[in-house]
Amino acid sequence: MNRKFGAQIGLLLCGGVLGVATAYGIARSIQLREGHAQLKNYAGQMVEVGEQIAVNTDDAVQSLSTSKLPFCSEEDLAFMRDYVYNAQHIRDLGRVKDGKLICSTGIGRLKTPRATRTPDLEVSGMKVYTHAPLMISDKARGFIVEVDGVSAVMNPESFLGLDEPPMLFSGLLYDREGERLLPAFGHAMPLSNAEVLAGRYVERDGVFYEPQCSSHSMLCVVVSEPRAAVLARSRPLFVGFLVSGALLGGALGLILMQLYLGQRSMEKQLRRAIHKGSLTMVYQPIVDLETREIVGAEALVRWMDEDGSNVRPDIFVALAEERGFVGQITRLVAQRVADELGDLLARGKLRITLNIAAEDLADPTFFEHLKGCLAAAHVKPSSIGLELTERSTADRKTAVEALAQLKNTGHAMYIDDFGTGYSSLAYLHELSVDAIKVDRAFTQTVGTEAVTASVVPQILDMAAQLDLLVVVEGIETLEQAEYFRTAGRGILGQGWLFGKPVPAEQFRQLLRH
């Protein structure tokens, strides 16, 4: 009896120790994850303020440049004072001429113009002074931006108000042309330029660092917090976990299972798959309907989840778009196409089309990534077509500018699933697209009475008027192929009649045959 009781006590103790040990690891992991999340959020606040300051400065320069008031006159000074009074991030405004400060809102018109010093950074006509002496006081130092003869002193409270000890921040300016970083304000930090620009969470000498760079301005920030402070902030959580682990050691398996199942959510699985590069590519042939010759293919991404089930692209791509990381899939696809078919594309006889999203159009780094992939494989941009749906161009200004940039680089631009959105002649002309892909829903009307009432003839006529290439999707029958072959010259076809999406090696075999 005593032996059995001892065994039960031993099991309870073992369970308690195991529960405490496991709870210790889990609690530490949660503490560090929450600490990282808070650092990341803090860095994001700093970047947002920096972008607001950049907008404020640009607006000030624009307002003063277009005011047409006499230079440094009383009216001009009154205008600048009114602007400073209403500006959140600007402390002083002044005018500079021939390298000398002539007047400012803080001191009025100088009796003797004061020469400006050599800027710490000069990019595209903008001069930046990070710790410049100010006229208002012998001890005053300020962050000054000078553009087109307008000198703007930033409000130091803009960042000091965000100081959250023990979390500290460092502000840097990124000169993309000169590829260098300039410390501008805040605290010193030990990260190298490469580490800052990589934007990865770093721990060094017991301190966590979270670097972030703005995609809209020159600002990069690095926020930091000691590991001890991160752990101390959530100490009650840690103690609670240890107590719960000791008392509920038997429930540890259930907790771990819940955590495990939580990790297997679709989004987390997809993010892990992208990180590991475990998404795969297939290529569906595109043929000339007149000659039946393969002239290209559409690159399509595929994903098998951790349970071994194939997830439909319309599901996981839509999820990535909704959660804001579809650009990572696009980058992976571009790299895979260059790796798997680069040698064929380098010959210049094929064109592979990739699907891109609205997020890619708004991300200038995507263009550089695509350029780098193709250059490494010696592939010309003309061998890569870029497909986007009509809804991806809803932000018309961004779409027009991005498509123009890609088109000037040499890429052919396609509107996918054409006819299901709101395209018109004027809209297509404004976007400067090269081709349209007729949605499979219209292809299915061929051979039925619905084809005469559909918009297919109008679509083909519109394409002919704009001299656009036409690719018809979803061709599955000879009747459909023949209808579009005779509907116009140079129409291309894509569908199961000509081949299902296949891996790169099988696509190569199709070309050889």
C-alpha positions in Angstrom: 0.0 0.0 0.0 2.8 2.3 1.0 4.7 1.4 -2.2 1.7 2.1 -4.3 1.1 5.4 -2.6 4.8 6.2 -3.1 4.5 5.4 -6.8 1.4 7.7 -7.1 3.3 10.5 -5.3 6.2 9.9 -7.6 4.0 10.1 -10.7 2.4 13.3 -9.4 5.8 14.7 -8.7 7.0 13.6 -12.2 3.9 15.1 -13.7 4.3 18.3 -11.8 8.0 18.6 -12.7 7.2 17.8 -16.4 4.4 20.3 -16.3 6.6 23.0 -14.7 9.4 22.3 -17.2 7.1 22.4 -20.1 5.2 25.5 -18.8 8.6 27.1 -18.3 9.5 26.7 -21.9 6.1 27.7 -23.1 6.0 30.8 -20.9 9.4 31.9 -22.0 8.4 31.4 -25.6 5.2 33.5 -25.2 7.1 36.2 -23.3 9.6 36.5 -26.0 7.0 36.4 -28.8 4.9 39.1 -27.1 8.1 41.1 -26.5 8.9 40.9 -30.2 5.4 41.8 -31.2 5.5 44.9 -28.9 8.9 45.9 -30.4 7.6 45.4 -33.9 4.6 47.5 -33.1 6.8 50.2 -31.5 9.0 50.3 -34.6 5.9 50.6 -36.8 4.8 53.6 -34.8 8.2 55.2 -35.3 8.1 54.6 -39.1 4.6 56.0 -39.3 5.6 59.2 -37.6 8.7 59.4 -39.9 6.4 59.1 -42.9 4.1 61.8 -41.5 7.1 64.1 -41.0 8.2 63.5 -44.6 4.7 64.3 -45.8 4.6 67.4 -43.6 7.9 68.5 -45.0 7.0 67.9 -48.6 3.7 69.9 -48.1 5.6 72.8 -46.5 8.1 73.0 -49.3 5.3 72.8 -51.9 3.2 75.5 -50.0 6.2 77.9 -49.8 7.3 77.2 -53.3 3.9 78.1 -54.7 3.0 81.0 -52.4 4.4 83.7 -54.8 4.9 86.1 -51.8 7.9 88.5 -51.9 11.0 86.6 -50.6 11.4 87.0 -46.8 8.9 89.8 -46.8 6.6 90.4 -43.8 3.8 88.7 -45.7 6.1 85.8 -46.5 7.1 85.5 -42.8 3.5 85.7 -41.7 2.6 83.0 -44.1 5.4 80.7 -42.8 4.5 81.4 -39.1 0.9 80.5 -39.8 2.0 77.3 -41.4 4.3 76.4 -38.5 1.6 77.1 -36.0 -0.7 74.6 -37.7 2.0 72.0 -38.5 2.4 69.0 -36.2 5.9 68.1 -37.0 7.6 71.4 -38.0 9.1 73.7 -35.4 10.6 76.4 -37.7 10.6 77.4 -41.4 13.0 79.6 -43.2 14.3 80.6 -46.6 17.8 80.0 -48.0 19.5 81.7 -50.9 23.0 81.2 -52.3 23.8 78.9 -49.4 22.8 81.4 -46.7 19.8 81.5 -44.4 18.0 84.8 -45.0 15.0 84.6 -42.7 13.0 82.2 -40.5 9.8 82.2 -38.5 11.8 82.1 -35.2 14.1 85.1 -35.7 12.6 87.0 -38.6 14.8 88.5 -41.3 18.5 88.3 -40.4 20.5 91.5 -40.6 23.5 89.4 -41.7 22.5 86.3 -43.7 24.1 83.2 -42.1 25.9 80.7 -44.2 24.6 77.1 -43.9 27.1 74.4 -43.1 27.9 71.3 -45.2 24.9 69.0 -45.1 25.3 65.5 -43.5 23.4 64.1 -46.4 22.4 65.3 -49.9 20.1 63.3 -52.1 18.3 64.5 -55.3 18.5 68.2 -54.3 17.5 67.6 -50.7 20.0 68.6 -48.0 19.7 67.0 -44.5 21.4 68.4 -41.3 21.1 65.9 -38.4 22.5 67.9 -35.5 22.6 71.5 -36.9 23.0 74.5 -34.6 19.9 76.7 -34.5 19.8 80.5 -34.5 17.2 80.6 -31.8 19.6 79.5 -29.1 23.4 78.9 -28.8 22.7 75.5 -27.2 19.9 74.5 -29.5 20.4 71.7 -32.1 17.9 70.5 -34.6 17.2 68.2 -37.5 16.9 70.3 -40.6 15.7 69.5 -44.1 16.4 72.0 -46.9 14.7 71.6 -50.3 14.4 74.3 -53.1 15.5 77.1 -50.8 13.1 76.1 -48.0 14.6 75.2 -44.7 12.4 73.2 -42.3 13.4 72.4 -38.7 11.7 69.3 -37.4 9.8 69.2 -34.1 12.0 67.1 -31.7 8.8 66.2 -29.7 7.6 64.2 -32.7 9.8 61.3 -31.7 10.5 62.2 -28.0 6.8 61.7 -27.3 7.1 58.2 -28.5 10.0 57.3 -26.2 8.8 54.2 -24.1 11.7 53.1 -21.8 13.1 50.5 -21.5 12.3 50.4 -25.2 14.7 52.7 -27.0 14.9 53.8 -30.6 17.5 54.9 -33.2 16.5 56.8 -36.3 18.6 56.6 -39.5 18.4 58.0 -43.0 18.8 55.6 -45.9 20.6 57.1 -48.9 19.4 54.6 -51.6 21.6 56.2 -54.2 24.7 56.1 -52.2 23.7 52.9 -50.4 24.5 54.1 -46.9 22.8 54.7 -43.6 23.2 57.9 -41.6 22.4 58.0 -37.9 20.0 60.9 -37.4 18.5 60.9 -34.0 17.8 58.7 -31.0 20.2 56.3 -29.3 23.3 54.6 -30.6 22.9 51.0 -31.7 25.4 48.2 -32.7 23.7 46.8 -35.8 25.5 46.9 -39.1 24.0 48.6 -42.2 23.3 45.2 -43.7 21.5 44.0 -40.6 19.3 47.2 -40.5 18.4 46.9 -44.2 17.7 43.2 -43.9 14.9 44.1 -41.4 15.3 41.0 -39.3 14.8 40.6 -35.5 18.3 40.4 -33.9 19.4 39.6 -30.3 22.9 40.7 -29.3 24.5 40.8 -25.9 21.2 40.3 -24.1 19.4 43.0 -26.1 16.7 42.6 -28.7 16.7 44.8 -31.8 13.9 45.3 -34.4 14.9 47.2 -37.5 12.3 48.5 -40.0 12.7 50.8 -43.0 9.9 52.8 -44.6 9.0 52.0 -48.2 7.8 55.6 -48.8 10.6 57.7 -47.3 14.3 57.7 -46.3 13.7 56.7 -42.7 14.9 53.5 -41.1 14.4 52.9 -37.4 15.9 50.4 -35.0 14.1 49.8 -31.7 15.6 47.9 -28.8 14.8 46.4 -25.4 16.9 44.3 -23.0 15.9 40.7 -22.7 15.6 41.1 -19.0 13.1 43.9 -19.4 11.0 41.9 -21.9 10.8 39.0 -19.4 10.2 41.3 -16.4 7.2 43.0 -18.1 5.3 39.8 -18.2 6.5 38.2 -15.0 3.0 37.6 -13.6 2.2 35.6 -16.8 5.4 33.6 -16.2 4.6 32.8 -12.6 1.1 31.9 -13.4 2.3 29.4 -16.0 4.6 27.8 -13.6 1.9 27.3 -10.9 -0.5 26.0 -13.5 2.1 23.7 -14.9 2.7 22.2 -11.4 -1.0 21.8 -10.6 -2.1 20.7 -14.1 0.7 18.5 -15.3 -1.8 15.9 -16.4 -3.4 18.5 -18.7 -0.2 19.4 -20.4 -0.8 17.0 -23.2 -4.1 18.7 -24.1 -2.5 22.2 -23.9 0.3 21.1 -26.2 -2.1 19.5 -28.6 -4.1 22.7 -28.7 -1.0 24.7 -29.4 0.0 22.2 -32.0 -3.3 22.4 -33.7 -3.2 26.2 -33.5 0.2 26.1 -35.3 -1.4 24.0 -38.1 -3.9 26.7 -39.1 -3.9 27.3 -42.8 -2.3 30.7 -42.6 0.5 29.5 -40.5 1.0 26.5 -42.6 1.1 28.6 -45.8 3.6 31.0 -44.3 5.8 28.1 -43.3 5.5 26.6 -46.7 6.6 29.9 -48.3 9.5 30.3 -45.9 10.7 26.7 -46.6 10.1 27.2 -50.4 7.9 24.1 -50.5 5.3 25.5 -52.9 5.7 24.0 -56.4 5.1 25.2 -59.9 3.2 23.8 -62.9 3.0 25.2 -66.4 0.0 25.1 -68.7 0.8 25.4 -72.4 -0.4 28.3 -74.5 -0.7 27.6 -78.2 -1.1 29.4 -81.5 -4.6 28.3 -82.6 -3.7 28.4 -86.3 -0.5 26.2 -86.1 -1.1 24.4 -82.7 2.5 25.3 -81.8 3.3 25.9 -78.2 4.4 29.5 -77.9 4.4 29.8 -74.1 2.8 28.8 -70.8 1.1 30.2 -67.7 3.1 29.6 -64.5 0.7 28.3 -61.8 1.6 27.8 -58.1 0.5 24.7 -56.2 0.5 23.9 -52.5 0.1 20.7 -50.5 -0.6 21.3 -46.8 1.1 19.5 -43.9 -1.7 16.9 -44.0 -0.8 16.0 -47.5 -3.9 17.6 -49.0 -3.8 19.8 -52.2 -5.2 23.2 -51.4 -6.8 25.0 -54.4 -4.9 28.1 -55.5 -8.0 30.3 -55.4 -8.2 29.5 -51.7 -4.6 29.9 -50.5 -3.8 32.8 -52.9 -6.9 34.7 -51.7 -5.9 34.0 -48.1 -2.4 35.5 -48.8 -4.0 38.5 -50.4 -6.3 39.0 -47.5 -3.5 38.7 -44.9 -1.1 40.9 -46.9 1.7 38.5 -47.8 0.7 37.4 -51.4 3.8 39.3 -52.5 6.0 36.6 -51.0 4.2 34.0 -53.2 4.8 36.2 -56.3 8.5 36.5 -55.5 8.8 32.7 -55.0 7.0 32.1 -58.4 9.3 34.5 -60.2 12.4 32.8 -58.7 11.1 29.3 -59.5 10.3 30.2 -63.2 13.8 31.6 -63.6 15.4 28.6 -62.0 13.3 25.9 -63.8 12.9 27.4 -67.3 15.6 30.1 -67.5 17.6 28.3 -70.1 14.6 27.9 -72.4 13.5 31.5 -71.9 17.0 32.8 -72.5 16.7 31.6 -76.1 13.8 34.1 -76.6 11.4 31.7 -78.3 8.9 31.3 -75.4 7.0 33.6 -73.1 5.9 32.5 -69.6 3.3 34.5 -67.9 3.1 35.1 -64.1 0.2 36.2 -62.0 0.8 39.3 -59.9 -1.5 41.0 -57.4 -2.4 44.6 -56.4 0.1 44.3 -53.5 2.9 43.7 -56.0 2.0 46.8 -58.0 2.3 48.9 -54.8 5.7 47.4 -53.8 8.7 49.0 -55.5 11.0 46.3 -54.2 9.1 43.7 -56.2 10.3 45.2 -59.5 13.9 45.0 -58.3 13.4 41.4 -57.2 11.9 40.4 -60.6 14.7 42.2 -62.4 17.3 40.4 -60.3 15.8 36.9 -60.9 15.8 37.4 -64.7 19.2 38.9 -64.9 20.7 36.0 -62.9 19.1 33.6 -65.5 20.0 35.8 -68.5 16.3 36.1 -69.4 15.1 39.2 -71.2 12.0 40.9 -69.7 10.1 40.4 -73.0 10.1 36.6 -72.2 8.1 37.2 -69.1 4.5 38.3 -69.3 2.7 39.6 -66.2 -1.0 38.8 -65.6 -3.3 40.7 -63.3 -7.0 40.7 -62.8 -9.2 43.7 -63.4 -9.9 44.0 -59.7 -6.2 44.3 -59.1 -6.2 47.6 -61.0 -8.9 49.2 -58.8 -6.4 51.6 -57.5 -6.1 53.2 -60.9 -3.2 55.7 -60.2 -1.0 53.0 -58.7 -1.8 50.5 -61.5 -1.1 53.0 -64.3 2.2 54.0 -62.8 3.3 50.5 -62.0 2.2 49.0 -65.3 4.0 51.8 -67.2 7.2 51.0 -65.3 7.0 47.3 -66.0 6.1 47.8 -69.6 9.0 50.2 -70.1 11.3 47.5 -68.7 10.1 45.2 -71.5 7.5 43.0 -69.9 4.2 42.3 -71.7 1.2 43.1 -69.6 -1.9 40.9 -69.6 -5.4 41.5 -68.1 -6.6 38.1 -66.8 -10.2 36.9 -66.6 -11.1 39.7 -69.0 -14.8 40.5 -69.3 -15.7 39.8 -65.7 -14.9 43.3 -64.4 -15.3 46.8 -65.6 -12.9 47.2 -68.5 -13.6 49.6 -71.3 -11.7 50.9 -74.3 -10.6 54.0 -72.4 -9.6 52.0 -69.4 -7.5 49.5 -71.3 -5.8 52.3 -73.2 -5.0 54.1 -70.0 -3.4 51.0 -68.6 -1.3 50.4 -71.7 -1.8 46.6 -71.6 -0.5 44.3 -74.3 -2.9 41.4 -74.1 -6.2 40.2 -72.7 -7.1 36.7 -71.5 -10.8 35.9 -72.2 -12.3 34.3 -69.2 -13.3 30.6 -69.4 -16.9 31.5 -68.7 -17.2 33.0 -72.2 -15.4 30.1 -73.8 -18.1 27.7 -72.4 -20.8 29.6 -74.4 -19.3 28.3 -77.7 -21.6 25.7 -79.2 -24.6 27.0 -77.5 -27.2 29.7 -78.3 -25.7 31.8 -75.5 -22.6 32.6 -77.6 -24.6 34.9 -80.0 -26.0 36.8 -77.0 -22.6 36.9 -75.1 -20.1 39.6 -75.2 -17.4 37.5 -76.9 -17.7 39.2 -80.4 -17.5 42.6 -78.7 -14.5 41.5 -76.7 -12.6 40.3 -79.8 -13.6 43.5 -81.7 -12.3 45.6 -78.8 -9.0 43.8 -78.8 -8.7 44.2 -82.6 -9.3 48.0 -82.3 -6.6 48.3 -79.7 -4.3 45.9 -81.4 -4.2 43.6 -78.3 -3.0 40.0 -78.2 -5.9 37.7 -77.2 -5.5 34.5 -75.2 -8.6 32.4 -74.7 -8.7 30.4 -71.5 -10.6 27.2 -70.8 -10.6 25.6 -74.3 -11.6 22.0 -73.8 -13.2 21.0 -77.2 -12.3 21.1 -80.8 -15.4 23.2 -81.5 -14.2 25.9 -79.1 -10.7 25.9 -80.6 -12.1 26.2 -84.2 -14.5 29.0 -83.2 -11.8 31.2 -81.9 -9.3 30.2 -84.6 -11.7 31.6 -87.2 -12.7 34.6 -85.1 -9.6 36.6 -85.7 -5.9 36.4 -86.6 -3.2 35.5 -84.1 -5.5 34.4 -81.3 -3.8 32.1 -78.8 -5.5 29.3 -76.8 -5.1 27.8 -73.4 -7.0 24.8 -71.9 -7.1 21.1 -71.3 -7.5 20.4 -75.0 -3.8 21.5 -75.4 -2.5 20.3 -72.1 -3.1 20.3 -68.4 -0.7 22.2 -66.0 2.4 20.1 -65.6 5.8 20.3 -63.8 8.7 21.9 -65.6 10.3 18.7 -66.8 7.0 17.5 -68.4 6.5 20.8 -70.0 10.0 20.5 -71.6 8.9 17.1 -72.9 5.8 18.7 -74.5 8.1 21.2 -76.3 10.4 18.4 -77.5 7.4 16.4 -78.9 
